[in-house]
């Protein structure tokens, strides 16, 4: 079963209703064809001019925080990044209504962690979101060893203002260890069992998991609008 077929079957069977999407793709093989991903690169211009602070995209004083739990090898995460993400940025992040925090996880395996470490390190230079989206655009087969240093250098070299060698050096630093541990603890606390998953809350208030029914921006709008109306 290809990834594309599995996604179509899952959607038709209502398996997306929990808002938590399986990351193992029921035994997908390393040599199995990867379903074409949406044009993630087209989302990158949307990031221009939006402040980034570590893993957060948007104004620090935005009234609402949306947390995205994601695995860089997850095809559903890539699909969300190539589609709904642009709408959320346009309608909520750029106007200052909300900020998005990337809470990266490594459910799928070693390639997930290597990419996550590099992305978090890029975040120390204010470039996490560009890094994440370019990795999604070149997503390989799960745990096939595609997340190499050379691949990450290529990703980093295509992002203006990012020192890829510095990001590689810092990928194994204690600061990145703590960031990964924090994301994992947050996911455990909120009951996250797969990716992508989302939580949201008012600034300074508790985060609550969001039960979404699709990978469309419309699945998040009611919760975000309700938080903004308070």
C-alpha positions in Angstrom: 0.0 0.0 0.0 1.5 3.3 -1.0 1.3 6.4 1.3 -1.1 8.1 -1.1 -3.4 5.0 -1.0 -3.2 4.7 2.7 -4.1 8.4 3.2 -7.1 8.0 0.9 -8.3 4.9 2.7 -7.8 6.5 6.1 -9.8 9.5 5.1 -12.7 7.5 3.6 -12.8 5.3 6.7 -13.0 8.2 9.1 -9.6 7.5 10.6 -8.7 11.2 10.6 -11.5 12.0 13.0 -9.4 11.9 16.1 -7.0 14.7 15.0 -4.0 12.4 15.7 -2.6 10.9 12.6 -0.6 7.6 12.6 3.1 8.1 11.7 4.1 4.5 11.0 1.9 4.1 7.9 1.2 0.5 8.9 4.5 -1.0 8.0 5.6 1.2 5.1 8.9 -0.1 3.6 12.0 2.0 3.1 11.9 1.2 -0.7 8.2 2.0 -1.0 7.4 5.0 -3.3 6.8 8.3 -1.5 3.6 10.0 -2.4 4.2 13.4 -4.1 4.0 16.2 -1.5 2.3 19.6 -2.0 4.6 22.4 -3.1 5.9 23.3 0.3 8.4 25.7 -1.1 5.6 28.0 -2.1 4.8 28.6 1.5 8.2 30.1 2.3 7.5 33.7 1.0 4.7 33.8 3.6 7.4 33.8 6.3 9.0 37.0 5.1 8.8 39.7 7.7 7.2 37.5 10.4 9.3 37.4 13.6 10.7 34.0 14.6 12.0 33.3 18.2 13.3 29.8 18.5 10.5 27.5 17.6 7.8 30.2 17.6 6.6 32.0 14.5 4.7 35.3 15.1 4.6 38.1 17.5 5.5 37.2 21.1 2.5 39.2 22.4 -0.1 37.5 20.0 -3.2 36.7 22.1 -3.4 33.1 21.0 -0.7 30.4 20.8 -1.1 27.4 18.5 1.3 24.5 19.1 1.9 22.1 16.3 3.3 18.6 17.2 5.0 17.2 14.2 7.5 14.6 13.0 9.6 15.7 10.0 9.2 12.2 8.4 5.4 12.3 8.7 3.7 12.7 5.3 0.6 14.1 6.9 2.7 16.8 8.6 4.2 17.6 5.2 0.7 17.8 3.7 -0.4 20.2 6.4 2.7 22.3 5.9 2.0 22.5 2.1 -1.6 23.4 2.5 -3.4 24.6 5.6 -0.2 26.2 7.1 -0.3 29.0 4.5 -3.9 29.9 5.4 -3.2 29.9 9.1 -0.2 32.2 8.6 -2.1 34.6 6.3 -5.2 34.8 8.5 -3.9 34.5 12.0 -0.1 34.8 12.3 0.7 37.7 10.0 -2.1 40.0 11.4 -0.8 39.3 15.0 -3.8 37.3 16.1 -1.8 34.1 16.9 1.7 32.6 16.9 2.6 29.1 16.0 5.1 27.0 18.0 6.7 24.0 16.4 6.9 21.2 19.0 8.9 18.7 17.1 8.8 15.0 17.9 10.7 11.9 16.7 8.1 9.2 16.7 9.1 7.6 13.4 12.8 7.0 13.9 16.4 8.1 13.7 16.0 10.3 10.6 13.2 12.2 12.5 15.6 13.0 15.3 18.4 14.1 13.1 16.2 16.5 11.2 14.5 17.7 14.3 17.9 18.5 16.0 19.0 20.5 12.9 15.7 22.4 12.8 15.8 23.3 16.4 19.5 24.4 15.9 18.4 26.5 13.0 15.8 28.1 15.3 18.7 29.5 17.3 19.4 31.6 14.2 15.7 32.5 13.6 15.3 30.0 10.7 13.5 27.0 12.1 10.4 27.4 10.0 12.2 27.8 6.7 14.2 24.7 7.6 11.2 22.6 8.5 9.4 23.5 5.3 12.3 22.7 3.0 12.8 19.4 4.7 9.2 18.6 4.1 9.6 19.5 0.5 12.3 16.9 0.1 10.9 14.3 2.4 12.2 10.8 1.8 11.1 7.3 2.7 10.8 6.6 6.4 14.1 5.7 8.1 15.8 5.2 4.8 18.8 7.2 5.9 18.0 10.2 3.9 18.5 12.8 6.6 22.3 13.0 6.2 24.6 15.8 7.1 25.1 16.5 3.4 21.3 16.7 2.9 21.0 19.1 5.9 23.9 21.2 4.5 22.0 21.5 1.3 18.8 22.5 3.0 20.7 25.0 5.2 22.6 26.4 2.3 19.4 27.4 0.5 18.2 29.5 3.4 19.5 33.0 3.4 21.1 34.0 6.7 21.4 30.5 8.0 24.9 29.2 9.0 24.4 25.5 8.2 27.7 24.4 9.7 26.9 26.1 12.9 23.5 24.5 13.0 25.1 21.1 12.5 27.5 21.7 15.3 24.8 22.8 17.7 22.5 19.9 16.8 23.9 17.8 19.5 24.2 20.5 22.2 22.7 20.2 25.6 20.3 23.1 24.7 18.9 21.0 21.9 18.6 18.0 24.2 16.5 20.1 26.5 14.3 21.4 23.7 13.6 17.9 22.5 12.9 16.7 26.0 10.5 19.7 26.6 8.6 19.0 23.4 8.2 15.3 24.4 7.1 16.2 27.9 4.5 18.6 26.5 3.2 15.9 24.1 2.9 13.4 26.9 1.1 15.8 29.1 -1.4 16.6 26.4 -1.9 13.0 25.4 -0.5 13.3 21.9 -0.2 9.9 20.2 0.7 10.8 16.7 1.3 13.6 14.3 0.3 16.1 13.3 -1.5 17.1 16.4 -2.4 20.6 17.7 -3.0 22.4 21.0 -4.0 26.0 21.6 -4.6 28.5 24.3 -4.6 32.2 25.3 -1.3 33.9 26.0 -0.2 33.0 29.5 -3.0 30.4 29.9 -3.1 26.6 29.6 -2.8 24.8 26.3 -5.6 22.4 25.4 -5.5 19.8 22.7 -7.6 20.4 19.6 -9.7 17.6 18.1 -9.4 18.3 14.4 -11.2 16.3 11.7 -9.0 17.1 8.6 -5.8 18.7 7.5 -7.6 21.8 6.3 -7.3 25.2 8.0 -11.0 25.1 8.5 -10.5 22.4 11.1 -8.6 24.8 13.3 -10.6 28.0 12.7 -13.4 27.4 15.2 -11.0 26.9 18.1 -8.8 29.8 17.1 -11.7 32.2 16.6 -13.2 31.1 19.9 -10.0 31.8 21.8 -9.7 35.2 20.1 -13.3 36.1 21.1 -12.5 35.8 24.8 
